């Protein structure tokens, strides 16, 4: 797959997702998804960037496109495995360069990585402490070398598969803590 084909596919899927969700997506916003500082751009990148900055807020745009990209990917995972594989190939193709689209794909909608990491580490520490307390009350402690080996394997697996671990962590946080925090905020706003 070539860069242009990859971007055409991702932009089309994002536009389709925007239509499904009823989210307005302007022609300028679609054109900006093709932006790159190096490599092929269908139009003058400086002119495009100036036009974009005059009309749009970058942070809002990135959050909007990131959410649409992730929702489109989830839809393709459920509907069409061939299209999902095409998506994966398009992302893989774009990773060989420096493309604005990858910035938005790399963001997690609604979750900021530093917050997720801190909350995740806090839960991990509390869970590990509670688990160790429970185990020491129920069982004879195992060999300390075995415990070290288990922690080393867990650490190496988390380091080696950090994307999968962060995805799993963000999913877990999204389904638990962030959902509760969102509901609490909704209750405060309604009072």
C-alpha positions as CSV (number, residue, x, y, z in Angstrom):
1,X,0.0,0.0,0.0
2,X,1.3,3.5,-0.8
3,X,1.0,6.6,1.3
4,X,-1.7,8.2,-0.8
5,X,-3.8,5.1,-0.9
6,X,-3.4,4.7,2.9
7,X,-4.5,8.3,3.6
8,X,-7.4,8.0,1.1
9,X,-8.6,4.9,2.9
10,X,-8.3,6.4,6.4
11,X,-9.9,9.8,5.4
12,X,-12.8,8.0,3.7
13,X,-13.4,5.8,6.7
14,X,-13.2,8.8,9.0
15,X,-15.7,10.7,6.9
16,X,-18.0,7.7,6.8
17,X,-17.8,7.5,10.6
18,X,-18.5,11.2,10.9
19,X,-21.6,10.8,8.8
20,X,-22.8,7.8,10.9
21,X,-22.3,9.8,14.1
22,X,-23.8,13.0,12.7
23,X,-20.5,14.9,13.3
24,X,-19.8,17.7,10.9
25,X,-16.6,17.2,9.0
26,X,-15.6,20.1,6.6
27,X,-13.6,19.8,3.4
28,X,-10.8,21.7,5.1
29,X,-10.7,19.2,8.0
30,X,-10.5,16.3,5.5
31,X,-7.8,18.0,3.5
32,X,-5.8,18.6,6.7
33,X,-5.8,14.9,7.4
34,X,-3.4,14.6,4.4
35,X,-0.9,17.1,5.9
36,X,2.7,16.1,6.3
37,X,5.9,18.1,6.7
38,X,7.8,15.7,4.5
39,X,6.6,13.8,1.6
40,X,3.7,14.1,-0.8
41,X,0.9,16.5,0.0
42,X,-1.9,17.0,-2.6
43,X,-1.6,20.8,-2.1
44,X,0.8,23.4,-0.7
45,X,1.3,22.4,2.9
46,X,2.1,26.0,4.1
47,X,-1.0,27.4,2.5
48,X,-3.1,24.5,3.8
49,X,-1.8,25.0,7.4
50,X,-2.4,28.8,7.3
51,X,-5.9,28.3,6.1
52,X,-6.5,25.6,8.7
53,X,-5.1,27.7,11.6
54,X,-7.3,30.7,10.6
55,X,-10.5,28.6,10.7
56,X,-9.9,25.8,13.2
57,X,-8.7,25.1,16.7
58,X,-5.9,22.5,16.5
59,X,-6.7,20.9,19.9
60,X,-10.4,20.5,19.2
61,X,-9.7,19.2,15.7
62,X,-7.2,16.6,16.9
63,X,-9.6,15.4,19.6
64,X,-12.5,15.2,17.1
65,X,-10.5,13.3,14.5
66,X,-8.9,11.0,17.0
67,X,-12.3,10.0,18.3
68,X,-13.6,9.5,14.8
69,X,-10.6,7.4,13.8
70,X,-10.9,5.2,16.9
71,X,-14.7,4.8,16.4
72,X,-14.2,4.0,12.7
73,X,-11.6,1.3,13.6
74,X,-13.9,-0.2,16.2
75,X,-16.7,-0.3,13.6
76,X,-14.5,-2.0,11.1
77,X,-13.3,-4.6,13.6
78,X,-17.0,-5.6,14.2
79,X,-18.2,-5.3,10.6
80,X,-15.5,-6.3,8.2
81,X,-12.2,-8.1,9.0
82,X,-10.8,-7.4,5.5
83,X,-11.3,-3.6,5.9
84,X,-9.8,-3.8,9.4
85,X,-6.7,-5.4,7.9
86,X,-6.6,-2.7,5.3
87,X,-6.7,-0.2,8.1
88,X,-3.8,-1.9,9.9
89,X,-1.8,-1.9,6.6
90,X,-2.6,1.8,6.1
91,X,-1.3,2.7,9.6
92,X,1.8,0.5,9.1
93,X,2.5,2.3,5.8
94,X,2.2,5.8,7.4
95,X,4.5,4.8,10.2
96,X,7.4,4.9,7.8
97,X,7.0,8.7,7.6
98,X,6.0,11.8,9.5
99,X,2.2,12.3,9.0
100,X,-0.2,14.4,11.0
101,X,-2.8,11.7,10.8
102,X,-0.6,9.5,13.0
103,X,-0.6,12.1,15.7
104,X,-4.4,11.9,15.9
105,X,-4.4,8.1,15.6
106,X,-1.9,7.9,18.5
107,X,-4.1,9.9,20.9
108,X,-6.7,8.1,23.0
109,X,-10.0,9.9,22.9
110,X,-11.1,11.1,26.3
111,X,-8.0,9.7,28.1
112,X,-4.8,11.6,28.6
113,X,-1.8,9.2,28.9
114,X,-0.2,10.9,31.9
115,X,-3.5,10.7,33.9
116,X,-4.1,7.1,32.8
117,X,-0.6,6.1,33.7
118,X,-0.7,7.6,37.2
119,X,-4.2,6.2,37.9
120,X,-3.1,2.8,36.5
121,X,0.1,2.7,38.6
122,X,-1.9,3.7,41.7
123,X,-4.4,0.8,41.1
124,X,-1.6,-1.6,40.4
125,X,0.2,-0.6,43.6
126,X,-3.0,-0.9,45.7
127,X,-3.9,-4.2,44.0
128,X,-0.5,-5.7,44.5
129,X,-0.5,-4.6,48.2
130,X,-4.0,-6.1,48.8
131,X,-3.1,-9.2,46.9
132,X,0.1,-9.8,48.9
133,X,-1.7,-9.2,52.1
134,X,-4.3,-11.7,51.2
135,X,-1.8,-14.3,50.0
136,X,0.4,-14.0,53.2
137,X,-2.7,-14.5,55.4
138,X,-3.8,-17.6,53.4
139,X,-0.6,-19.3,52.3
140,X,3.0,-19.8,53.3
141,X,5.1,-17.3,51.4
142,X,6.9,-18.8,48.4
143,X,10.6,-18.6,47.7
144,X,11.7,-14.9,47.4
145,X,13.6,-15.8,44.1
146,X,10.3,-17.1,42.6
147,X,8.6,-13.8,43.5
148,X,11.5,-11.8,41.9
149,X,11.2,-14.0,38.8
150,X,7.5,-13.4,38.5
151,X,7.9,-9.6,38.9
152,X,10.7,-9.6,36.3
153,X,8.6,-11.5,33.8
154,X,5.6,-9.2,34.3
155,X,7.9,-6.1,34.0
156,X,9.5,-7.4,30.8
157,X,6.2,-8.4,29.3
158,X,4.8,-4.9,30.1
159,X,7.8,-3.3,28.6
160,X,7.9,-5.5,25.5
161,X,4.1,-5.1,24.8
162,X,3.6,-1.6,26.2
163,X,1.1,-0.6,23.4
164,X,-1.1,-3.6,24.3
165,X,-0.7,-3.0,28.0
166,X,-1.5,0.8,27.6
167,X,-4.5,-0.2,25.4
168,X,-5.7,-2.7,28.0
169,X,-5.1,-0.2,30.8
170,X,-7.0,2.6,29.0
171,X,-9.9,0.3,28.2
172,X,-10.0,-0.8,31.9
173,X,-9.9,2.8,33.1
174,X,-12.5,3.9,30.5
175,X,-14.9,1.2,31.6
176,X,-14.5,1.8,35.4
177,X,-13.0,5.0,36.8
178,X,-13.5,7.4,34.0
179,X,-17.1,6.2,33.6
180,X,-17.7,6.8,37.3
181,X,-16.0,10.1,37.2
182,X,-18.1,11.1,34.2
183,X,-21.3,10.0,35.9
184,X,-20.4,12.0,39.1
185,X,-19.7,15.1,37.0
186,X,-23.1,14.7,35.2
187,X,-24.8,14.5,38.6
188,X,-23.1,17.6,39.9
189,X,-24.0,19.5,36.7
190,X,-27.7,18.5,37.1
191,X,-28.0,19.7,40.7
